Amino acid sequence: MSFRDFLQTTREWVDEEGLLGLKYAINQAWMGVLRRSSPLFEDGTNVYEKDWNLLLILDACRADAIEEVADEYSFLDSPETMRSVASTSIEWMEKTFADEYSDKIENTVYVTANPHSDSVRELSFVDFEDVYNYGWNDEIGGIPAEIVTDASIEVGRKYDEEYDRMIVHYMQPHFPSIPKPIGHGNRFDNVWKGLMMGRGDEDELWESYIANLRYVLDQVEVLLENIDADTVAISADHGNGIGEWGVYEHPVGIPTASVKTVPWYETIASDEYTYDPVEISSSKQSKSNPEEQLKSLGYL
């Protein structure tokens, strides 16, 4: 966006929202400054540079959030962090599944509920399981973690010895929060931007976010008992800002710790066959259009 375009857009925001529109414009200008400062910050680490057989990605999971609930889950007993290569999902996919890692990608199964995963669909994975394409639930406005678990168990058992690595990309704790929903704001807002604009309560938002994290970790626990992997890593594609350095949510290209520092926990998984995956019914699939789905996730 050129400076002239920015001024025009700012004028429109101010006309519609008054001082709140101006506040939003100032924040967006500051995000531009942070993006340009990226070369001053440390680069992230590609997950393919680390040792794992099964990588579980919890979308937009802050390191301090998972640390807050870690003592409730026996598999979260080795707390570490790493610096992600990205601050958004699509940026993470582009940098993670890069040409230089093509030999590892060819030995990877990718199960994903992220709407941006279509951008890597054509890569030479052992299998690409696009849960987002069939698992959307209109009632909750997202992809239930249970469906991702079911797909992962089924695919893991199907291919078993045919792959070196498997990535399972859950959408939680990214909003919407399934166990504790919280509303969105106006045309500028999802729940995080609404907080920046002065709408909403930070304690209520955090409680909703943590509830969503517990919800997905309960599913991780099921998965770890129904799949085999010598080394499991539990991490995130990016974090999520709640006001640090003026950053809310996870804007593209932002180098600050709130969105680039992600958890890294290691454990093991053993298929004890305690659960049989449920086949999704076509009658429960989404009736909404892609734009409505992206709005529900806060991308539009």
PARO-99439 format. One line per 10 residues: for each residue z, x, y of N, C-alpha, C. Coordinates in Angstrom, 1 decimal, padded with zeros to 4 digits. Atoms other than C-alpha are relative to their C-alpha. Example, Ala and Ser with C-alpha at 12.3 -4.5 7.8 and 13.67 -1.06 7.14 Angstrom:
BEGIN
000.0,000.9,-001.2,007.8,012.3,-004.5,000.0,000.9,001.2 | 000.0,-000.9,-001.1,007.1,013.7,-001.1,000.8,-000.8,001.1
REM end
This chain:
BEGIN
000.0,000.8,-001.2,000.0,000.0,000.0,000.0,000.9,001.2 | 000.0,-000.8,-001.2,-001.0,001.4,003.4,001.1,-000.4,000.9 | -001.1,000.3,-001.0,001.5,001.5,006.3,-000.4,-001.3,000.7 | 000.4,001.3,-000.6,-000.5,-001.3,008.0,000.2,-001.2,-000.9 | -000.2,001.1,000.9,-000.4,-003.4,004.9,001.5,-000.3,-000.1 | -001.4,000.2,000.1,003.3,-002.8,004.7,000.6,-000.8,001.2 | -000.5,000.7,-001.2,003.9,-003.9,008.2,-000.4,-001.5,000.0 | 000.4,001.3,000.1,001.9,-007.0,007.6,000.8,-000.8,-001.0 | -000.8,000.6,001.0,003.8,-007.8,004.5,001.4,-000.3,000.5 | -001.4,000.1,-000.5,007.1,-007.2,006.2,000.1,-001.2,001.0
000.0,001.1,-001.0,006.1,-009.6,009.0,000.0,-001.3,-000.7 | 000.0,001.3,000.8,005.4,-012.3,006.4,001.4,-000.3,-000.6 | -001.3,000.2,000.6,008.7,-011.7,004.7,001.0,-000.4,001.0 | -000.9,000.4,-001.1,010.6,-011.9,008.0,-000.2,-001.4,000.4 | 000.3,001.4,-000.4,008.8,-015.1,008.9,000.6,-001.0,-001.0 | -000.4,000.9,001.1,009.8,-016.6,005.6,001.5,000.0,-000.2 | -001.4,-000.2,000.4,013.3,-015.2,005.1,000.9,000.5,001.1 | -000.9,-000.5,-001.1,014.5,-013.9,008.5,000.5,001.4,-000.3 | -000.6,-001.3,000.1,016.9,-011.0,008.3,000.0,000.5,-001.5 | 000.1,-000.4,001.4,016.9,-011.1,004.5,-001.3,000.6,-000.4
001.3,-000.6,000.2,013.2,-010.5,004.5,-000.1,001.4,000.5 | 000.0,-001.4,-000.6,013.7,-007.5,006.8,000.8,000.9,-000.9 | -000.8,-000.8,000.9,016.5,-006.2,004.5,-000.8,000.4,-001.2 | 000.8,-000.3,001.2,014.2,-006.4,001.5,-001.1,001.0,000.3 | 001.1,-000.9,-000.4,011.4,-004.6,003.4,000.6,001.4,000.2 | -000.7,-001.3,-000.2,013.8,-001.8,004.4,000.3,000.6,-001.4 | -000.3,-000.6,001.3,014.9,-001.4,000.8,-001.3,000.5,-000.7 | 001.2,-000.4,000.6,011.3,-001.3,-000.4,-000.6,001.3,000.6 | 000.4,-001.2,-000.7,010.5,001.4,002.2,000.8,001.2,-000.6 | -000.9,-001.0,000.5,013.5,003.4,000.9,-000.4,000.4,-001.4
000.5,-000.3,001.4,012.2,003.1,-002.7,-001.2,000.9,000.1 | 001.1,-000.9,-000.2,009.0,004.7,-001.4,000.4,001.5,000.3 | -000.5,-001.3,-000.2,011.0,007.6,-000.1,000.5,000.7,-001.2 | -000.5,-000.6,001.3,012.8,008.1,-003.4,-001.1,000.4,-000.9 | 001.1,-000.4,000.9,009.5,008.1,-005.3,-000.6,001.3,000.4 | 000.6,-001.2,-000.5,008.2,010.8,-003.1,000.9,001.2,-000.2 | -001.0,-001.0,000.3,011.4,012.8,-003.8,000.0,000.4,-001.4 | -000.1,-000.2,001.5,010.8,012.8,-007.6,-000.1,001.5,-000.4 | 000.2,-001.5,000.4,009.6,016.5,-007.7,001.3,000.8,000.1 | -001.3,-000.7,-000.3,013.1,017.5,-006.5,001.0,-000.2,-001.1
-000.9,000.3,001.1,014.7,016.0,-009.6,-000.4,000.5,-001.3 | 000.3,-000.5,001.4,014.9,017.2,-013.2,-000.9,-001.0,-000.7 | 000.8,000.8,000.8,012.2,016.0,-015.5,000.8,-000.6,-001.2 | -000.6,000.6,001.1,013.1,013.8,-018.4,-000.4,000.6,-001.3 | 000.3,-000.6,001.4,013.0,014.6,-022.2,-000.7,-001.1,-000.8 | 000.7,000.9,000.9,010.4,013.0,-024.4,000.8,-000.2,-001.3 | -000.8,000.3,001.2,012.1,011.3,-027.4,-000.6,000.7,-001.2 | 000.6,-000.7,001.1,009.7,013.0,-029.7,000.4,001.5,000.0 | -000.5,-001.3,000.0,011.3,016.3,-028.7,001.4,000.1,-000.7 | -001.3,000.1,000.6,014.5,015.1,-030.4,-000.2,-000.4,-001.5
000.0,000.2,001.4,015.4,014.7,-034.1,000.5,-001.4,-000.4 | -000.4,001.3,000.4,015.4,011.2,-035.5,-001.0,-000.6,-001.0 | 000.9,000.7,000.9,013.9,009.0,-038.2,-000.2,-001.4,000.5 | 000.1,001.3,-000.5,014.7,005.7,-036.6,000.6,000.0,001.4 | -000.4,000.1,-001.4,014.9,005.2,-032.8,000.1,-001.4,000.4 | -000.2,001.4,-000.4,016.4,002.0,-031.5,000.1,000.0,001.6 | 000.1,000.1,-001.4,015.5,001.3,-027.9,000.6,-001.3,000.5 | -000.7,001.2,-000.7,017.8,-001.1,-025.9,-000.5,000.0,001.4 | 000.7,000.0,-001.3,015.7,-002.0,-022.9,001.0,-000.1,001.2 | -000.8,000.0,-001.3,017.3,-001.2,-019.5,001.5,000.1,-000.3
-001.4,-000.2,000.3,020.6,-000.1,-021.1,000.6,001.1,000.8 | -000.7,-001.0,-000.7,022.9,001.8,-018.8,001.0,000.7,-000.9 | -000.9,-000.8,000.9,024.9,004.7,-020.4,001.4,-000.5,000.2 | -001.4,000.4,-000.1,028.1,003.5,-018.9,000.3,-001.4,-000.6 | -000.2,001.3,000.6,027.6,000.0,-020.2,000.3,000.1,-001.5 | -000.2,-000.1,001.4,027.3,001.0,-023.8,001.3,000.7,-000.3 | -001.3,-000.7,000.2,030.2,003.4,-023.4,001.2,-001.0,000.1 | -001.1,001.0,-000.2,032.3,000.4,-022.2,000.3,-000.8,-001.3 | -000.2,000.8,001.3,031.8,-001.4,-025.6,-000.1,000.8,-001.2 | 000.2,-000.9,001.2,031.4,001.6,-027.9,001.1,-000.1,-001.0
-001.1,000.0,001.0,034.8,001.3,-029.5,000.0,-001.3,-000.8 | 000.1,001.2,000.8,033.8,-002.2,-030.8,-000.9,000.1,-001.1 | 001.0,-000.2,001.0,031.1,-000.7,-033.0,000.2,001.3,-000.6 | -000.3,-001.2,000.7,031.7,001.9,-035.6,-001.1,001.0,000.0 | 001.1,-000.9,-000.1,028.2,003.3,-035.3,-000.2,000.7,001.3 | 000.1,-000.6,-001.3,028.7,004.2,-031.7,001.2,001.0,000.2 | -001.1,-001.0,000.0,031.0,007.2,-032.3,-000.4,001.4,000.4 | 000.5,-001.3,-000.4,028.9,010.0,-031.0,-000.6,000.0,001.4 | 000.6,000.3,-001.3,028.4,009.4,-027.3,-000.6,001.3,000.7 | 000.7,-001.0,-000.8,025.8,011.5,-025.5,-000.9,-000.7,000.9
001.0,000.6,-000.9,023.3,010.9,-022.8,-001.2,001.0,000.1 | 001.2,-000.9,-000.2,019.8,012.2,-022.0,-000.7,-000.6,001.3 | 000.8,000.5,-001.2,017.4,011.9,-019.0,-001.3,-000.5,-000.5 | 001.2,000.6,000.5,014.6,009.5,-019.7,-001.2,000.6,000.8 | 001.2,-000.4,-000.7,011.0,010.3,-018.8,-000.5,-001.0,001.0 | 000.5,001.0,-000.9,010.7,007.1,-016.8,001.1,-000.9,000.5 | -001.0,001.0,-000.6,012.4,004.3,-014.8,-000.5,-001.4,-000.3 | 000.5,001.3,000.4,010.2,001.4,-016.2,-000.5,000.2,-001.4 | 000.5,000.0,001.3,009.0,000.4,-019.6,-001.4,000.5,-000.2 | 001.4,-000.5,000.2,005.3,000.9,-019.1,-000.1,001.4,000.3
000.0,-001.5,-000.3,005.9,004.3,-017.5,000.6,000.8,-001.2 | -000.6,-000.7,001.1,008.1,005.2,-020.5,-001.0,000.1,-001.2 | 000.9,000.0,001.1,005.4,004.2,-023.0,-001.2,001.0,000.3 | 001.0,-000.9,-000.4,002.7,006.1,-021.1,000.4,001.5,-000.2 | -000.5,-001.4,000.1,004.8,009.3,-021.0,000.5,000.4,-001.4 | -000.5,-000.2,001.4,006.3,008.9,-024.5,-001.2,000.2,-001.0 | 001.1,-000.1,000.9,003.1,008.2,-026.4,-001.2,000.7,000.6 | 001.0,-000.9,-000.6,001.2,011.0,-024.8,-000.9,000.7,-001.0 | 001.0,-000.6,000.9,-001.8,012.8,-026.3,000.6,001.2,-000.8 | -000.6,-001.2,000.6,000.3,015.9,-027.0,000.9,-000.3,-001.2
-000.8,000.4,001.2,002.4,013.9,-029.5,-000.8,-000.8,-001.0 | 000.9,000.9,000.8,-000.6,012.3,-031.3,000.3,000.2,-001.5 | -000.3,-000.1,001.4,000.4,013.8,-034.6,001.3,-000.7,-000.5 | -001.3,000.7,000.3,003.9,012.3,-034.4,-000.2,-001.5,000.1 | 000.3,001.4,-000.2,002.5,009.0,-033.2,-000.6,-000.6,-001.3 | 000.7,000.4,001.2,000.3,008.8,-036.3,000.9,-000.2,-001.1 | -001.0,000.2,001.1,003.4,008.9,-038.4,001.2,-000.9,000.5 | -001.0,000.9,-000.6,005.3,006.3,-036.4,-000.3,-001.5,-000.2 | 000.1,001.5,-000.1,005.9,002.6,-036.9,000.7,-000.5,001.2 | -000.6,000.5,-001.3,006.5,000.8,-033.6,000.1,-001.5,-000.1
-000.3,001.4,-000.1,008.2,-002.6,-033.6,000.5,-000.3,001.4 | -000.3,000.1,-001.4,008.4,-003.9,-030.1,000.0,-001.5,000.5 | 000.0,001.3,-000.6,009.4,-007.0,-028.1,-000.3,000.1,001.5 | 000.3,-000.2,-001.5,008.4,-005.5,-024.7,-001.3,-000.5,000.4 | 001.3,000.5,-000.4,005.6,-007.2,-022.8,-001.0,001.0,000.4 | 001.0,-001.1,-000.4,004.1,-003.9,-021.7,-000.6,000.8,-001.2 | 000.4,-000.7,001.2,003.6,-002.7,-025.3,-001.5,-000.1,-000.3 | 001.4,000.1,000.2,000.1,-004.0,-025.3,-000.8,001.2,000.5 | 000.7,-001.2,-000.6,-000.8,-000.9,-023.3,-000.2,001.1,-001.0 | 000.1,-001.1,001.0,-000.3,001.3,-026.4,-000.5,-000.6,-001.4
000.4,000.7,001.2,-001.6,-001.2,-029.0,-001.0,000.8,-000.8 | 001.1,-000.7,000.7,-004.7,000.9,-029.8,000.3,001.3,-000.5 | -000.4,-001.4,000.5,-002.8,004.1,-030.6,000.1,-000.1,-001.5 | 000.1,-000.1,001.5,-002.9,005.3,-034.2,001.4,000.0,-000.7 | -001.3,000.1,000.7,000.6,004.1,-035.3,-000.3,-000.4,-001.5 | 000.0,000.4,001.4,001.3,003.6,-039.0,-000.1,-001.6,000.0 | 000.1,001.4,-000.2,001.9,000.0,-037.9,000.6,-000.3,001.4 | -000.4,000.4,-001.4,002.2,-001.7,-034.5,000.4,-001.5,-000.2 | -000.5,001.4,000.2,004.4,-004.9,-034.8,000.3,-000.5,001.4 | -000.1,000.5,-001.4,004.0,-006.8,-031.5,000.8,-001.3,-000.1
-000.9,001.2,000.1,007.0,-009.2,-031.7,-000.2,-000.8,001.3 | 000.2,000.8,-001.3,006.4,-010.2,-028.0,-001.1,-001.0,-000.2 | 001.2,000.8,000.1,003.1,-011.7,-029.1,000.3,-001.3,-000.7 | -000.2,001.2,000.7,004.7,-014.2,-031.4,001.5,-000.5,000.0 | -001.4,000.3,000.1,008.5,-014.2,-030.9,000.6,-000.6,001.2 | -000.6,000.5,-001.3,008.9,-015.6,-027.4,000.6,-001.4,-000.3 | -000.7,001.3,000.1,011.4,-018.5,-027.1,000.1,-000.6,001.4 | 000.0,000.6,-001.3,010.9,-020.8,-024.2,001.4,-000.5,000.5 | -001.3,000.6,-000.4,014.4,-022.2,-024.3,000.9,001.1,000.6 | -000.8,-001.1,-000.5,016.0,-018.8,-023.7,-000.8,000.9,001.1
000.8,-000.7,-000.9,013.1,-017.4,-021.7,-000.1,001.5,-000.3 | 000.1,-001.4,000.5,012.8,-014.2,-023.8,-000.2,000.1,-001.5 | 000.1,-000.2,001.4,012.6,-012.7,-027.2,001.3,000.2,-000.7 | -001.3,-000.1,000.7,015.7,-013.3,-029.4,000.0,001.4,-000.8 | -000.2,-001.3,000.7,017.0,-010.0,-030.8,-000.1,-000.2,-001.5 | 000.1,000.3,001.4,017.2,-011.7,-034.2,-001.4,000.2,-000.6 | 001.3,000.0,000.4,013.5,-011.9,-034.4,-000.5,001.5,-000.1 | 000.4,-001.5,000.1,013.1,-008.1,-033.7,000.7,000.6,-001.2 | -000.7,-000.5,001.2,015.7,-007.4,-036.4,-000.7,-000.4,-001.2 | 000.7,000.5,001.2,013.9,-009.6,-038.9,-001.3,000.8,-000.2
001.3,-000.7,000.2,010.5,-007.9,-038.2,000.2,001.4,-000.4 | -000.2,-001.4,000.3,012.0,-004.4,-038.3,000.4,000.2,-001.5 | -000.4,-000.1,001.4,013.7,-005.0,-041.7,-001.2,-000.2,-000.9 | 001.2,000.3,000.8,010.5,-006.5,-043.1,-001.0,001.2,000.0 | 001.0,-001.1,-000.1,008.3,-003.7,-041.8,000.6,001.3,-000.6 | -000.6,-001.2,000.6,010.8,-001.0,-042.8,000.0,000.1,-001.5 | 000.0,000.1,001.4,011.0,-002.2,-046.3,-001.4,000.1,-000.6 | 001.4,000.0,000.4,007.2,-002.6,-046.5,-000.5,001.4,-000.1 | 000.6,-001.3,-000.1,006.3,000.9,-045.5,000.9,001.1,-000.6 | -001.0,-000.9,000.6,009.5,002.7,-046.6,-000.4,001.5,000.1
000.3,-001.5,000.1,008.1,006.2,-047.6,-001.3,000.3,000.7 | 001.4,-000.3,-000.6,004.8,005.9,-045.6,000.1,000.4,001.4 | -000.1,-000.4,-001.4,006.2,006.9,-042.2,001.1,001.0,000.1 | -001.0,-001.0,-000.3,008.2,009.8,-040.8,001.0,-000.6,001.0 | -000.8,000.6,-001.1,009.5,007.8,-037.8,-000.3,-001.4,000.3 | 000.2,001.4,-000.4,010.1,004.3,-036.7,000.8,-000.3,001.3 | -000.6,000.4,-001.3,010.8,002.9,-033.2,000.2,-001.5,000.0 | -000.2,001.4,-000.2,012.4,-000.5,-032.7,000.4,-000.2,001.4 | -000.2,000.2,-001.5,012.3,-001.7,-029.1,000.5,-001.4,000.2 | -000.6,001.3,-000.4,014.7,-004.6,-028.4,-000.2,-000.2,001.5
000.1,000.3,-001.4,014.4,-006.3,-025.0,001.4,-000.1,000.7 | -001.4,000.1,-000.6,018.2,-006.7,-024.5,000.6,001.4,000.1 | -000.7,000.9,-000.9,020.3,-005.9,-022.5,-000.7,-000.5,001.2 | 000.8,000.5,-001.1,017.5,-006.5,-020.1,000.1,-001.5,000.1 | -000.1,001.4,-000.2,017.8,-009.9,-018.5,-001.3,-000.7,-000.4 | -001.1,000.9,-000.1,017.6,-012.8,-019.2,001.1,000.2,-001.1 | -001.1,-000.2,000.9,021.1,-012.7,-020.8,000.0,-001.3,-000.9 | 000.0,001.1,000.9,021.0,-014.9,-023.9,001.3,-000.6,-000.2 | -001.3,000.7,000.2,024.7,-015.5,-024.5,000.6,-000.4,001.3 | -000.6,000.4,-001.3,025.6,-015.8,-020.8,-001.0,000.0,001.1
001.1,000.0,-001.0,022.6,-016.8,-018.7,000.5,000.0,001.4 | -000.4,000.0,-001.4,022.7,-016.2,-015.0,-001.3,-000.2,000.8 | 001.2,000.5,-000.7,020.2,-017.7,-012.5,-000.7,001.1,000.8 | 000.8,-000.9,-000.8,017.4,-015.9,-010.6,000.2,-000.5,001.5 | 000.0,000.4,-001.4,017.1,-016.0,-006.8,-001.3,-000.5,000.5 | 001.2,000.5,-000.6,014.3,-016.7,-004.4,-001.3,000.8,-000.4 | 001.3,-000.7,000.3,010.7,-015.3,-004.3,000.1,001.5,-000.1 | -000.1,-001.4,000.1,011.9,-011.8,-003.8,000.8,000.5,-001.2 | -001.1,-000.4,000.9,014.6,-011.8,-006.4,-000.2,-000.2,-001.5 | -000.6,000.3,001.2,015.4,-011.4,-009.9,001.5,000.2,000.2
-001.5,000.0,-000.3,019.2,-011.3,-010.5,000.4,001.3,000.6 | -000.4,-001.2,-000.6,019.4,-007.6,-009.6,-000.4,000.1,001.5 | 000.4,000.0,-001.4,017.4,-007.9,-006.4,000.8,-001.0,000.8 | -000.9,001.0,-000.7,019.4,-011.0,-005.6,001.3,000.6,000.4 | -001.3,-000.6,-000.3,022.5,-008.9,-005.7,-000.2,000.9,001.3 | 000.4,-000.8,-001.2,020.8,-006.5,-003.2,-000.1,-000.8,001.3 | 000.2,000.9,-001.1,020.0,-009.4,-001.0,001.2,-000.7,000.5 | -001.3,000.7,-000.4,023.6,-010.6,-000.9,000.2,-001.3,-000.7 | -000.2,001.2,000.8,023.2,-013.4,-003.4,000.6,000.3,-001.3 | -000.6,-000.2,001.3,025.3,-013.6,-006.5,001.2,000.9,000.1
-001.2,-000.7,000.1,028.5,-012.0,-007.6,-000.1,001.2,-001.0 | 000.2,-001.2,000.8,028.5,-008.4,-009.0,000.8,-000.1,-001.3 | -000.9,000.1,001.3,031.4,-009.0,-011.5,-000.6,-001.0,-001.0 | 000.7,001.0,000.8,029.6,-012.1,-012.8,-001.2,000.5,-000.7 | 001.3,-000.6,000.5,026.3,-010.3,-013.2,000.3,001.1,-001.1 | -000.4,-001.1,001.0,028.0,-007.3,-015.0,000.5,-000.7,-001.3 | -000.5,000.7,001.1,029.8,-009.7,-017.3,-001.2,-000.6,-000.9 | 001.1,000.6,000.7,026.5,-011.4,-018.2,-000.8,001.1,-000.7 | 000.7,-001.1,000.5,024.8,-008.0,-018.7,000.7,000.6,-001.3 | -000.8,-000.6,001.1,027.6,-006.7,-021.0,-000.1,-001.0,-001.2
000.1,001.0,001.1,027.5,-010.0,-023.0,-001.4,000.2,-000.7 | 001.3,-000.2,000.5,023.8,-009.4,-023.5,-000.1,001.3,-000.8 | -000.1,-001.3,000.7,024.5,-005.8,-024.6,000.7,-000.2,-001.4 | -000.7,000.3,001.3,027.0,-007.0,-027.2,-000.9,-000.8,-001.0 | 000.9,000.9,000.8,024.5,-009.6,-028.4,-001.0,000.9,-000.8 | 001.0,-000.9,000.7,021.9,-006.9,-029.2,000.6,001.0,-000.9 | -000.7,-000.9,000.8,024.4,-004.5,-030.6,000.4,-000.6,-001.3 | -000.3,000.8,001.2,025.4,-007.2,-033.1,-001.2,000.0,-001.0 | 001.2,-000.1,000.8,021.8,-007.2,-034.3,-000.3,001.4,-000.5 | 000.1,-001.4,000.4,021.7,-003.4,-034.4,000.8,000.2,-001.2
-000.9,-000.1,001.2,024.6,-003.6,-036.8,-000.6,-000.6,-001.2 | 000.7,000.6,001.2,022.6,-005.9,-039.1,-001.1,000.9,-000.4 | 001.2,-000.8,000.3,019.6,-003.7,-038.9,000.5,001.3,-000.8 | -000.5,-001.3,000.6,021.6,-000.5,-039.8,000.4,-000.2,-001.5 | -000.4,000.3,001.3,022.8,-002.2,-043.0,-001.2,-000.5,-000.9 | 001.1,000.6,000.8,019.3,-003.3,-044.1,-001.3,000.8,000.2 | 001.2,-000.9,-000.1,017.0,-000.3,-043.5,000.6,001.4,-000.3 | -000.4,-001.3,000.3,017.1,003.3,-044.6,-000.5,001.0,001.0 | 000.3,-001.0,-000.9,017.2,006.2,-042.2,001.1,001.1,000.0 | -001.0,-001.1,000.1,018.9,009.6,-042.4,000.6,000.3,001.4
-000.5,-000.2,-001.4,019.1,010.0,-038.6,-000.5,-001.1,000.9 | 000.3,001.1,-000.9,019.2,007.0,-036.3,000.5,000.4,001.4 | -000.3,-000.2,-001.4,019.2,007.4,-032.5,000.0,-001.4,000.7 | -000.1,001.3,-000.8,020.3,004.5,-030.2,-000.1,000.4,001.4 | 000.2,-000.4,-001.4,019.0,004.9,-026.7,-000.7,-001.1,000.8 | 000.7,001.0,-000.9,017.0,003.2,-023.9,-001.2,000.6,000.6 | 001.2,-000.5,-000.7,013.7,003.4,-022.2,000.3,000.5,001.4 | -000.5,-000.3,-001.4,015.4,003.5,-018.8,001.3,-000.7,000.2 | -001.2,000.7,-000.3,018.6,002.5,-017.2,-000.2,-001.2,001.0 | 000.1,001.1,-000.9,019.3,000.0,-014.4,000.9,000.2,001.1
-000.8,-000.2,-001.2,020.5,000.4,-010.9,000.8,-001.2,000.4 | -000.8,001.1,-000.6,023.3,-001.7,-009.4,000.5,000.4,001.4 | -000.3,-000.4,-001.4,023.2,-000.2,-005.9,000.1,001.4,000.3 | -000.1,-001.4,-000.2,023.5,003.5,-006.5,-001.3,000.5,000.8 | 001.1,-000.5,-000.8,021.4,005.2,-003.8,-000.9,-001.1,000.5 | 000.7,001.2,-000.4,020.3,001.7,-002.8,-001.0,-000.5,-001.0 | 001.0,000.4,001.1,018.5,001.2,-006.2,000.6,-001.2,-000.7 | -000.4,001.2,000.8,018.8,-002.2,-007.8,-001.1,-000.2,-001.1 | 000.9,000.2,001.1,017.2,-002.9,-011.2,-000.6,001.3,-000.4 | 000.6,-001.3,000.4,014.7,-000.2,-012.3,-001.5,000.1,000.5
001.4,-000.1,-000.6,011.7,000.2,-009.9,-000.8,001.2,-000.6 | 000.9,-001.0,000.6,008.8,002.3,-011.0,000.1,001.3,000.8 | 000.1,-001.4,-000.6,008.9,006.1,-010.3,001.3,000.4,000.7 | -001.3,-000.3,-000.6,012.6,006.2,-009.2,000.7,001.1,-000.8 | -000.6,-001.1,000.7,014.3,009.5,-010.1,001.5,000.1,-000.1 | -001.4,-000.1,-000.1,017.9,008.7,-009.6,000.7,-000.3,-001.3 | -000.7,000.0,001.3,020.5,008.9,-012.4,000.2,-001.5,-000.5 | -000.3,001.4,000.4,021.2,005.1,-012.5,-001.1,-000.5,-000.9 | 001.1,000.5,000.8,017.7,004.5,-013.9,-000.6,001.0,-000.9 | 000.6,-001.0,000.9,016.9,007.8,-015.6,001.0,000.5,-001.0
-001.0,-000.4,001.0,020.2,008.6,-017.4,000.1,-001.2,-001.0 | -000.1,001.0,001.1,020.2,006.7,-020.8,000.9,000.5,-001.1 | -000.8,-000.4,001.1,022.5,006.7,-023.7,-000.7,000.7,-001.2 | 000.6,-000.6,001.2,021.9,008.7,-026.9,001.2,000.1,-001.0 | -001.0,000.0,001.1,024.1,007.9,-029.9,-000.8,000.2,-001.3 | 000.6,-000.2,001.3,023.3,009.1,-033.4,000.9,-000.5,-001.1 | -000.8,000.5,001.2,024.3,007.5,-036.7,-001.0,000.0,-001.2 | 000.8,000.1,001.1,022.8,006.7,-040.1,-000.2,-001.4,-000.4 | 000.3,001.4,000.5,021.3,003.6,-041.8,-000.2,000.0,-001.5 | 000.2,000.1,001.4,021.4,002.5,-045.4,-000.3,-001.4,-000.4
000.4,001.3,000.3,019.7,-000.5,-046.8,000.9,-000.5,-001.2 | -000.9,000.5,001.0,022.4,-002.4,-048.6,-000.4,-001.4,-000.4 | 000.6,001.3,000.3,020.3,-005.6,-048.8,001.0,-001.1,000.2 | -001.0,001.1,-000.4,023.0,-007.7,-047.1,-000.7,-001.1,000.7 | 000.6,001.0,-000.9,020.4,-009.7,-045.2,-001.5,-000.1,-000.4 | 001.5,000.2,000.3,016.9,-011.2,-046.0,-000.6,-000.5,001.3 | 000.6,000.4,-001.3,014.7,-011.4,-042.9,-000.6,-001.4,-000.1 | 000.5,001.4,000.0,013.6,-014.9,-041.8,-001.4,000.1,000.6 | 001.4,000.1,-000.5,009.9,-015.6,-041.3,000.0,-001.0,001.1 | 000.0,000.9,-001.2,009.3,-017.0,-037.9,-001.0,-001.2,-000.2
000.8,001.3,000.1,008.0,-020.6,-037.8,-001.0,-000.1,001.2 | 001.0,000.2,-001.1,004.8,-021.2,-035.8,000.4,-001.1,001.0 | -000.4,001.1,-000.9,006.4,-024.3,-034.4,001.0,000.4,001.0 | -001.0,-000.5,-001.0,009.1,-022.2,-032.6,-000.6,001.0,000.9 | 000.6,-001.0,-000.9,006.6,-019.9,-030.9,-000.2,-000.6,001.4 | 000.0,000.4,-001.4,006.1,-020.0,-027.2,-001.1,-001.0,000.3 | 001.0,000.9,-000.5,004.3,-022.8,-025.4,-000.3,000.3,001.5 | 000.2,-000.4,-001.4,004.6,-021.1,-022.0,-001.1,001.0,000.1 | 001.0,-000.9,-000.2,001.9,-019.0,-020.4,000.6,001.4,000.3 | -000.5,-001.3,-000.3,002.2,-015.2,-019.9,000.6,000.2,001.3
-000.6,-000.1,-001.3,002.9,-015.5,-016.2,001.4,-000.5,000.0 | -001.3,000.6,000.0,005.8,-017.8,-016.8,001.0,000.9,-000.8 | -000.8,-000.9,000.7,007.1,-015.3,-019.4,000.5,001.2,000.8 | -000.4,-001.1,-000.8,007.0,-012.4,-017.1,000.9,-000.3,001.2 | -000.9,000.5,-001.0,008.7,-014.4,-014.4,001.4,-000.1,-000.6 | -001.3,000.2,000.6,011.5,-015.2,-016.8,000.7,001.4,-000.2 | -000.5,-001.4,000.2,011.9,-011.4,-017.5,000.3,000.7,001.3 | -000.3,-000.6,-001.3,012.1,-010.7,-013.8,-001.1,000.9,000.5 | 001.1,-000.9,-000.5,008.8,-008.9,-013.5,-000.9,-000.5,001.1 | 000.8,000.6,-001.1,007.1,-011.3,-011.2,000.9,-000.8,000.9
REM end
